[in-house]
Amino acid sequence: MSPEDVLTIFQNALYVLLMLTLVILIPALIVGLMVSMFQAATQINEMTLSFIPKLIITLFTLMLAGPWMLRLIMDYTLQLIQDIPYIVG
């Protein structure tokens, strides 16, 4: 196993991790920004007002993107298992 193989595996793992986290974080970031602008405009400083919408949108995003996320993880894992003979030998 060469260092290039290790770096390629690590690079692919980071790409999958980045895709999985961005799918969840971007909608929560957008909703948090909108709620913050609403709070700044109305001068309401309630912490639960920003937490609950982000929680709801995160759960909704997980429900919608969950099958895609699972498929992405499974495809990466299967590809990694199939590449074992080429990497080791």
Jmol script that loads the backbone (N, CA, C; Angstrom):
load data "model"
ATOM      1  N   MET A   1       0.861  -1.178   0.000  1.00  0.00           N
ATOM      2  CA  MET A   1       0.000   0.000   0.000  1.00  0.00           C
ATOM      3  C   MET A   1       0.902   1.235   0.000  1.00  0.00           C
ATOM      4  N   SER A   2       0.742   2.032  -1.003  1.00  0.00           N
ATOM      5  CA  SER A   2       1.594   3.199  -1.151  1.00  0.00           C
ATOM      6  C   SER A   2       0.962   4.407  -0.444  1.00  0.00           C
ATOM      7  N   PRO A   3       1.768   5.404  -0.182  1.00  0.00           N
ATOM      8  CA  PRO A   3       1.222   6.618   0.447  1.00  0.00           C
ATOM      9  C   PRO A   3       0.153   7.296  -0.406  1.00  0.00           C
ATOM     10  N   GLU A   4       0.260   7.156  -1.731  1.00  0.00           N
ATOM     11  CA  GLU A   4      -0.751   7.744  -2.605  1.00  0.00           C
ATOM     12  C   GLU A   4      -2.114   7.083  -2.409  1.00  0.00           C
ATOM     13  N   ASP A   5      -2.100   5.761  -2.180  1.00  0.00           N
ATOM     14  CA  ASP A   5      -3.350   5.046  -1.927  1.00  0.00           C
ATOM     15  C   ASP A   5      -4.005   5.516  -0.635  1.00  0.00           C
ATOM     16  N   VAL A   6      -3.186   5.700   0.386  1.00  0.00           N
ATOM     17  CA  VAL A   6      -3.707   6.169   1.679  1.00  0.00           C
ATOM     18  C   VAL A   6      -4.294   7.567   1.531  1.00  0.00           C
ATOM     19  N   LEU A   7      -3.581   8.429   0.818  1.00  0.00           N
ATOM     20  CA  LEU A   7      -4.078   9.787   0.620  1.00  0.00           C
ATOM     21  C   LEU A   7      -5.358   9.824  -0.204  1.00  0.00           C
ATOM     22  N   THR A   8      -5.464   8.941  -1.179  1.00  0.00           N
ATOM     23  CA  THR A   8      -6.681   8.878  -1.990  1.00  0.00           C
ATOM     24  C   THR A   8      -7.869   8.420  -1.150  1.00  0.00           C
ATOM     25  N   ILE A   9      -7.660   7.409  -0.333  1.00  0.00           N
ATOM     26  CA  ILE A   9      -8.728   6.935   0.557  1.00  0.00           C
ATOM     27  C   ILE A   9      -9.139   8.036   1.518  1.00  0.00           C
ATOM     28  N   PHE A  10      -8.164   8.710   2.093  1.00  0.00           N
ATOM     29  CA  PHE A  10      -8.456   9.786   3.036  1.00  0.00           C
ATOM     30  C   PHE A  10      -9.175  10.943   2.345  1.00  0.00           C
ATOM     31  N   GLN A  11      -8.769  11.272   1.131  1.00  0.00           N
ATOM     32  CA  GLN A  11      -9.408  12.349   0.375  1.00  0.00           C
ATOM     33  C   GLN A  11     -10.857  12.003   0.064  1.00  0.00           C
ATOM     34  N   ASN A  12     -11.116  10.779  -0.347  1.00  0.00           N
ATOM     35  CA  ASN A  12     -12.485  10.361  -0.631  1.00  0.00           C
ATOM     36  C   ASN A  12     -13.342  10.348   0.631  1.00  0.00           C
ATOM     37  N   ALA A  13     -12.754   9.926   1.752  1.00  0.00           N
ATOM     38  CA  ALA A  13     -13.488   9.928   3.014  1.00  0.00           C
ATOM     39  C   ALA A  13     -13.842  11.351   3.438  1.00  0.00           C
ATOM     40  N   LEU A  14     -12.922  12.278   3.263  1.00  0.00           N
ATOM     41  CA  LEU A  14     -13.200  13.676   3.597  1.00  0.00           C
ATOM     42  C   LEU A  14     -14.274  14.268   2.689  1.00  0.00           C
ATOM     43  N   TYR A  15     -14.261  13.883   1.413  1.00  0.00           N
ATOM     44  CA  TYR A  15     -15.279  14.366   0.488  1.00  0.00           C
ATOM     45  C   TYR A  15     -16.667  13.872   0.903  1.00  0.00           C
ATOM     46  N   VAL A  16     -16.767  12.592   1.254  1.00  0.00           N
ATOM     47  CA  VAL A  16     -18.055  12.044   1.699  1.00  0.00           C
ATOM     48  C   VAL A  16     -18.503  12.730   2.983  1.00  0.00           C
ATOM     49  N   LEU A  17     -17.582  12.922   3.915  1.00  0.00           N
ATOM     50  CA  LEU A  17     -17.909  13.605   5.172  1.00  0.00           C
ATOM     51  C   LEU A  17     -18.374  15.028   4.929  1.00  0.00           C
ATOM     52  N   LEU A  18     -17.714  15.733   4.039  1.00  0.00           N
ATOM     53  CA  LEU A  18     -18.096  17.106   3.714  1.00  0.00           C
ATOM     54  C   LEU A  18     -19.489  17.160   3.101  1.00  0.00           C
ATOM     55  N   MET A  19     -19.774  16.252   2.187  1.00  0.00           N
ATOM     56  CA  MET A  19     -21.100  16.212   1.565  1.00  0.00           C
ATOM     57  C   MET A  19     -22.190  15.934   2.608  1.00  0.00           C
ATOM     58  N   LEU A  20     -21.924  15.012   3.520  1.00  0.00           N
ATOM     59  CA  LEU A  20     -22.925  14.659   4.522  1.00  0.00           C
ATOM     60  C   LEU A  20     -23.187  15.806   5.501  1.00  0.00           C
ATOM     61  N   THR A  21     -22.150  16.509   5.886  1.00  0.00           N
ATOM     62  CA  THR A  21     -22.340  17.593   6.846  1.00  0.00           C
ATOM     63  C   THR A  21     -22.944  18.838   6.209  1.00  0.00           C
ATOM     64  N   LEU A  22     -22.559  19.135   4.967  1.00  0.00           N
ATOM     65  CA  LEU A  22     -23.092  20.331   4.325  1.00  0.00           C
ATOM     66  C   LEU A  22     -24.589  20.224   4.061  1.00  0.00           C
ATOM     67  N   VAL A  23     -25.057  19.022   3.773  1.00  0.00           N
ATOM     68  CA  VAL A  23     -26.488  18.828   3.528  1.00  0.00           C
ATOM     69  C   VAL A  23     -27.305  19.202   4.761  1.00  0.00           C
ATOM     70  N   ILE A  24     -26.760  18.969   5.930  1.00  0.00           N
ATOM     71  CA  ILE A  24     -27.473  19.275   7.169  1.00  0.00           C
ATOM     72  C   ILE A  24     -27.223  20.709   7.619  1.00  0.00           C
ATOM     73  N   LEU A  25     -25.984  21.171   7.490  1.00  0.00           N
ATOM     74  CA  LEU A  25     -25.624  22.469   8.060  1.00  0.00           C
ATOM     75  C   LEU A  25     -26.117  23.667   7.260  1.00  0.00           C
ATOM     76  N   ILE A  26     -26.148  23.573   5.938  1.00  0.00           N
ATOM     77  CA  ILE A  26     -26.533  24.738   5.132  1.00  0.00           C
ATOM     78  C   ILE A  26     -27.979  25.160   5.376  1.00  0.00           C
ATOM     79  N   PRO A  27     -28.961  24.240   5.366  1.00  0.00           N
ATOM     80  CA  PRO A  27     -30.333  24.695   5.684  1.00  0.00           C
ATOM     81  C   PRO A  27     -30.459  25.267   7.097  1.00  0.00           C
ATOM     82  N   ALA A  28     -29.771  24.660   8.068  1.00  0.00           N
ATOM     83  CA  ALA A  28     -29.824  25.179   9.440  1.00  0.00           C
ATOM     84  C   ALA A  28     -29.185  26.564   9.517  1.00  0.00           C
ATOM     85  N   LEU A  29     -28.121  26.785   8.763  1.00  0.00           N
ATOM     86  CA  LEU A  29     -27.474  28.098   8.735  1.00  0.00           C
ATOM     87  C   LEU A  29     -28.387  29.152   8.127  1.00  0.00           C
ATOM     88  N   ILE A  30     -29.067  28.806   7.042  1.00  0.00           N
ATOM     89  CA  ILE A  30     -29.965  29.758   6.393  1.00  0.00           C
ATOM     90  C   ILE A  30     -31.132  30.115   7.304  1.00  0.00           C
ATOM     91  N   VAL A  31     -31.734  29.101   7.946  1.00  0.00           N
ATOM     92  CA  VAL A  31     -32.854  29.363   8.859  1.00  0.00           C
ATOM     93  C   VAL A  31     -32.381  30.169  10.060  1.00  0.00           C
ATOM     94  N   GLY A  32     -31.208  29.861  10.578  1.00  0.00           N
ATOM     95  CA  GLY A  32     -30.668  30.629  11.706  1.00  0.00           C
ATOM     96  C   GLY A  32     -30.424  32.081  11.345  1.00  0.00           C
ATOM     97  N   LEU A  33     -29.951  32.321  10.137  1.00  0.00           N
ATOM     98  CA  LEU A  33     -29.729  33.698   9.687  1.00  0.00           C
ATOM     99  C   LEU A  33     -31.051  34.450   9.553  1.00  0.00           C
ATOM    100  N   MET A  34     -32.062  33.782   8.996  1.00  0.00           N
ATOM    101  CA  MET A  34     -33.368  34.435   8.854  1.00  0.00           C
ATOM    102  C   MET A  34     -33.992  34.739  10.216  1.00  0.00           C
ATOM    103  N   VAL A  35     -33.876  33.814  11.147  1.00  0.00           N
ATOM    104  CA  VAL A  35     -34.423  34.039  12.489  1.00  0.00           C
ATOM    105  C   VAL A  35     -33.657  35.151  13.189  1.00  0.00           C
ATOM    106  N   SER A  36     -32.348  35.198  13.006  1.00  0.00           N
ATOM    107  CA  SER A  36     -31.547  36.268  13.615  1.00  0.00           C
ATOM    108  C   SER A  36     -31.920  37.633  13.061  1.00  0.00           C
ATOM    109  N   MET A  37     -32.163  37.702  11.756  1.00  0.00           N
ATOM    110  CA  MET A  37     -32.592  38.979  11.177  1.00  0.00           C
ATOM    111  C   MET A  37     -33.967  39.367  11.706  1.00  0.00           C
ATOM    112  N   PHE A  38     -34.863  38.405  11.873  1.00  0.00           N
ATOM    113  CA  PHE A  38     -36.182  38.681  12.454  1.00  0.00           C
ATOM    114  C   PHE A  38     -36.043  39.165  13.892  1.00  0.00           C
ATOM    115  N   GLN A  39     -35.178  38.535  14.653  1.00  0.00           N
ATOM    116  CA  GLN A  39     -34.966  38.949  16.041  1.00  0.00           C
ATOM    117  C   GLN A  39     -34.347  40.347  16.109  1.00  0.00           C
ATOM    118  N   ALA A  40     -33.443  40.659  15.216  1.00  0.00           N
ATOM    119  CA  ALA A  40     -32.832  41.985  15.217  1.00  0.00           C
ATOM    120  C   ALA A  40     -33.853  43.052  14.824  1.00  0.00           C
ATOM    121  N   ALA A  41     -34.741  42.714  13.900  1.00  0.00           N
ATOM    122  CA  ALA A  41     -35.738  43.689  13.456  1.00  0.00           C
ATOM    123  C   ALA A  41     -36.801  43.937  14.522  1.00  0.00           C
ATOM    124  N   THR A  42     -37.170  42.892  15.253  1.00  0.00           N
ATOM    125  CA  THR A  42     -38.231  43.043  16.259  1.00  0.00           C
ATOM    126  C   THR A  42     -37.690  43.224  17.668  1.00  0.00           C
ATOM    127  N   GLN A  43     -36.388  43.113  17.841  1.00  0.00           N
ATOM    128  CA  GLN A  43     -35.724  43.238  19.142  1.00  0.00           C
ATOM    129  C   GLN A  43     -36.232  42.209  20.143  1.00  0.00           C
ATOM    130  N   ILE A  44     -36.525  41.010  19.661  1.00  0.00           N
ATOM    131  CA  ILE A  44     -36.900  39.897  20.535  1.00  0.00           C
ATOM    132  C   ILE A  44     -35.633  39.086  20.788  1.00  0.00           C
ATOM    133  N   ASN A  45     -35.258  38.925  22.044  1.00  0.00           N
ATOM    134  CA  ASN A  45     -34.033  38.209  22.398  1.00  0.00           C
ATOM    135  C   ASN A  45     -34.368  36.917  23.131  1.00  0.00           C
ATOM    136  N   GLU A  46     -35.107  36.068  22.493  1.00  0.00           N
ATOM    137  CA  GLU A  46     -35.483  34.784  23.077  1.00  0.00           C
ATOM    138  C   GLU A  46     -34.627  33.693  22.448  1.00  0.00           C
ATOM    139  N   MET A  47     -33.936  32.908  23.261  1.00  0.00           N
ATOM    140  CA  MET A  47     -33.030  31.877  22.745  1.00  0.00           C
ATOM    141  C   MET A  47     -33.786  30.729  22.079  1.00  0.00           C
ATOM    142  N   THR A  48     -34.945  30.373  22.611  1.00  0.00           N
ATOM    143  CA  THR A  48     -35.680  29.252  22.020  1.00  0.00           C
ATOM    144  C   THR A  48     -36.234  29.613  20.652  1.00  0.00           C
ATOM    145  N   LEU A  49     -36.404  30.895  20.376  1.00  0.00           N
ATOM    146  CA  LEU A  49     -36.903  31.320  19.070  1.00  0.00           C
ATOM    147  C   LEU A  49     -35.915  30.974  17.958  1.00  0.00           C
ATOM    148  N   SER A  50     -34.634  30.958  18.261  1.00  0.00           N
ATOM    149  CA  SER A  50     -33.651  30.590  17.239  1.00  0.00           C
ATOM    150  C   SER A  50     -33.366  29.090  17.239  1.00  0.00           C
ATOM    151  N   PHE A  51     -33.566  28.427  18.374  1.00  0.00           N
ATOM    152  CA  PHE A  51     -33.236  27.007  18.470  1.00  0.00           C
ATOM    153  C   PHE A  51     -34.282  26.113  17.823  1.00  0.00           C
ATOM    154  N   ILE A  52     -35.542  26.375  18.079  1.00  0.00           N
ATOM    155  CA  ILE A  52     -36.627  25.507  17.607  1.00  0.00           C
ATOM    156  C   ILE A  52     -36.709  25.463  16.074  1.00  0.00           C
ATOM    157  N   PRO A  53     -36.681  26.576  15.344  1.00  0.00           N
ATOM    158  CA  PRO A  53     -36.724  26.479  13.871  1.00  0.00           C
ATOM    159  C   PRO A  53     -35.529  25.727  13.284  1.00  0.00           C
ATOM    160  N   LYS A  54     -34.338  25.920  13.862  1.00  0.00           N
ATOM    161  CA  LYS A  54     -33.169  25.197  13.369  1.00  0.00           C
ATOM    162  C   LYS A  54     -33.312  23.704  13.625  1.00  0.00           C
ATOM    163  N   LEU A  55     -33.863  23.339  14.768  1.00  0.00           N
ATOM    164  CA  LEU A  55     -34.085  21.934  15.079  1.00  0.00           C
ATOM    165  C   LEU A  55     -35.097  21.316  14.119  1.00  0.00           C
ATOM    166  N   ILE A  56     -36.163  22.039  13.859  1.00  0.00           N
ATOM    167  CA  ILE A  56     -37.203  21.531  12.956  1.00  0.00           C
ATOM    168  C   ILE A  56     -36.664  21.372  11.537  1.00  0.00           C
ATOM    169  N   ILE A  57     -35.938  22.361  11.036  1.00  0.00           N
ATOM    170  CA  ILE A  57     -35.412  22.272   9.669  1.00  0.00           C
ATOM    171  C   ILE A  57     -34.338  21.192   9.566  1.00  0.00           C
ATOM    172  N   THR A  58     -33.582  20.972  10.627  1.00  0.00           N
ATOM    173  CA  THR A  58     -32.581  19.903  10.616  1.00  0.00           C
ATOM    174  C   THR A  58     -33.257  18.535  10.553  1.00  0.00           C
ATOM    175  N   LEU A  59     -34.300  18.342  11.346  1.00  0.00           N
ATOM    176  CA  LEU A  59     -35.028  17.074  11.305  1.00  0.00           C
ATOM    177  C   LEU A  59     -35.700  16.871   9.950  1.00  0.00           C
ATOM    178  N   PHE A  60     -36.278  17.921   9.389  1.00  0.00           N
ATOM    179  CA  PHE A  60     -36.917  17.835   8.086  1.00  0.00           C
ATOM    180  C   PHE A  60     -35.888  17.507   6.997  1.00  0.00           C
ATOM    181  N   THR A  61     -34.718  18.129   7.086  1.00  0.00           N
ATOM    182  CA  THR A  61     -33.650  17.859   6.122  1.00  0.00           C
ATOM    183  C   THR A  61     -33.172  16.418   6.241  1.00  0.00           C
ATOM    184  N   LEU A  62     -33.053  15.923   7.474  1.00  0.00           N
ATOM    185  CA  LEU A  62     -32.650  14.529   7.661  1.00  0.00           C
ATOM    186  C   LEU A  62     -33.687  13.569   7.094  1.00  0.00           C
ATOM    187  N   MET A  63     -34.963  13.909   7.225  1.00  0.00           N
ATOM    188  CA  MET A  63     -36.000  13.050   6.661  1.00  0.00           C
ATOM    189  C   MET A  63     -35.931  13.035   5.139  1.00  0.00           C
ATOM    190  N   LEU A  64     -35.697  14.193   4.531  1.00  0.00           N
ATOM    191  CA  LEU A  64     -35.636  14.262   3.079  1.00  0.00           C
ATOM    192  C   LEU A  64     -34.332  13.701   2.506  1.00  0.00           C
ATOM    193  N   ALA A  65     -33.221  14.032   3.124  1.00  0.00           N
ATOM    194  CA  ALA A  65     -31.922  13.650   2.579  1.00  0.00           C
ATOM    195  C   ALA A  65     -31.371  12.374   3.192  1.00  0.00           C
ATOM    196  N   GLY A  66     -32.059  11.794   4.153  1.00  0.00           N
ATOM    197  CA  GLY A  66     -31.578  10.584   4.814  1.00  0.00           C
ATOM    198  C   GLY A  66     -31.292   9.429   3.875  1.00  0.00           C
ATOM    199  N   PRO A  67     -32.221   9.095   2.974  1.00  0.00           N
ATOM    200  CA  PRO A  67     -31.924   7.994   2.043  1.00  0.00           C
ATOM    201  C   PRO A  67     -30.711   8.267   1.152  1.00  0.00           C
ATOM    202  N   TRP A  68     -30.573   9.510   0.692  1.00  0.00           N
ATOM    203  CA  TRP A  68     -29.414   9.862  -0.123  1.00  0.00           C
ATOM    204  C   TRP A  68     -28.127   9.752   0.684  1.00  0.00           C
ATOM    205  N   MET A  69     -28.165  10.212   1.939  1.00  0.00           N
ATOM    206  CA  MET A  69     -26.988  10.155   2.793  1.00  0.00           C
ATOM    207  C   MET A  69     -26.581   8.704   3.061  1.00  0.00           C
ATOM    208  N   LEU A  70     -27.569   7.862   3.334  1.00  0.00           N
ATOM    209  CA  LEU A  70     -27.285   6.448   3.576  1.00  0.00           C
ATOM    210  C   LEU A  70     -26.712   5.792   2.327  1.00  0.00           C
ATOM    211  N   ARG A  71     -27.259   6.116   1.160  1.00  0.00           N
ATOM    212  CA  ARG A  71     -26.757   5.565  -0.095  1.00  0.00           C
ATOM    213  C   ARG A  71     -25.319   6.014  -0.346  1.00  0.00           C
ATOM    214  N   LEU A  72     -25.011   7.271  -0.031  1.00  0.00           N
ATOM    215  CA  LEU A  72     -23.652   7.786  -0.211  1.00  0.00           C
ATOM    216  C   LEU A  72     -22.663   7.041   0.679  1.00  0.00           C
ATOM    217  N   ILE A  73     -23.030   6.818   1.931  1.00  0.00           N
ATOM    218  CA  ILE A  73     -22.155   6.093   2.850  1.00  0.00           C
ATOM    219  C   ILE A  73     -21.982   4.641   2.395  1.00  0.00           C
ATOM    220  N   MET A  74     -23.079   4.028   1.979  1.00  0.00           N
ATOM    221  CA  MET A  74     -23.005   2.634   1.543  1.00  0.00           C
ATOM    222  C   MET A  74     -22.177   2.489   0.270  1.00  0.00           C
ATOM    223  N   ASP A  75     -22.343   3.401  -0.678  1.00  0.00           N
ATOM    224  CA  ASP A  75     -21.558   3.340  -1.912  1.00  0.00           C
ATOM    225  C   ASP A  75     -20.066   3.502  -1.623  1.00  0.00           C
ATOM    226  N   TYR A  76     -19.733   4.425  -0.730  1.00  0.00           N
ATOM    227  CA  TYR A  76     -18.329   4.623  -0.379  1.00  0.00           C
ATOM    228  C   TYR A  76     -17.763   3.378   0.304  1.00  0.00           C
ATOM    229  N   THR A  77     -18.531   2.811   1.228  1.00  0.00           N
ATOM    230  CA  THR A  77     -18.061   1.633   1.947  1.00  0.00           C
ATOM    231  C   THR A  77     -17.897   0.446   1.011  1.00  0.00           C
ATOM    232  N   LEU A  78     -18.870   0.226   0.133  1.00  0.00           N
ATOM    233  CA  LEU A  78     -18.764  -0.878  -0.819  1.00  0.00           C
ATOM    234  C   LEU A  78     -17.579  -0.695  -1.767  1.00  0.00           C
ATOM    235  N   GLN A  79     -17.359   0.526  -2.228  1.00  0.00           N
ATOM    236  CA  GLN A  79     -16.216   0.793  -3.099  1.00  0.00           C
ATOM    237  C   GLN A  79     -14.902   0.544  -2.364  1.00  0.00           C
ATOM    238  N   LEU A  80     -14.852   0.925  -1.097  1.00  0.00           N
ATOM    239  CA  LEU A  80     -13.648   0.712  -0.303  1.00  0.00           C
ATOM    240  C   LEU A  80     -13.391  -0.781  -0.102  1.00  0.00           C
ATOM    241  N   ILE A  81     -14.446  -1.546   0.168  1.00  0.00           N
ATOM    242  CA  ILE A  81     -14.293  -2.993   0.356  1.00  0.00           C
ATOM    243  C   ILE A  81     -13.892  -3.665  -0.954  1.00  0.00           C
ATOM    244  N   GLN A  82     -14.452  -3.226  -2.067  1.00  0.00           N
ATOM    245  CA  GLN A  82     -14.109  -3.812  -3.362  1.00  0.00           C
ATOM    246  C   GLN A  82     -12.677  -3.481  -3.778  1.00  0.00           C
ATOM    247  N   ASP A  83     -12.154  -2.372  -3.299  1.00  0.00           N
ATOM    248  CA  ASP A  83     -10.780  -1.971  -3.659  1.00  0.00           C
ATOM    249  C   ASP A  83      -9.712  -2.612  -2.785  1.00  0.00           C
ATOM    250  N   ILE A  84     -10.112  -3.370  -1.766  1.00  0.00           N
ATOM    251  CA  ILE A  84      -9.113  -3.976  -0.864  1.00  0.00           C
ATOM    252  C   ILE A  84      -8.106  -4.842  -1.609  1.00  0.00           C
ATOM    253  N   PRO A  85      -8.518  -5.726  -2.526  1.00  0.00           N
ATOM    254  CA  PRO A  85      -7.496  -6.538  -3.221  1.00  0.00           C
ATOM    255  C   PRO A  85      -6.505  -5.705  -4.034  1.00  0.00           C
ATOM    256  N   TYR A  86      -6.975  -4.602  -4.620  1.00  0.00           N
ATOM    257  CA  TYR A  86      -6.077  -3.769  -5.420  1.00  0.00           C
ATOM    258  C   TYR A  86      -5.148  -2.931  -4.552  1.00  0.00           C
ATOM    259  N   ILE A  87      -5.626  -2.565  -3.395  1.00  0.00           N
ATOM    260  CA  ILE A  87      -4.801  -1.743  -2.500  1.00  0.00           C
ATOM    261  C   ILE A  87      -3.745  -2.597  -1.805  1.00  0.00           C
ATOM    262  N   VAL A  88      -4.140  -3.760  -1.306  1.00  0.00           N
ATOM    263  CA  VAL A  88      -3.226  -4.599  -0.552  1.00  0.00           C
ATOM    264  C   VAL A  88      -2.250  -5.329  -1.481  1.00  0.00           C
ATOM    265  N   GLY A  89      -2.771  -5.850  -2.562  1.00  0.00           N
ATOM    266  CA  GLY A  89      -1.910  -6.690  -3.410  1.00  0.00           C
ATOM    267  C   GLY A  89      -1.543  -5.998  -4.643  1.00  0.00           C
TER     268      GLY A  89
END
end "model"
wireframe off; spacefill off
backbone 0.3
color backbone group
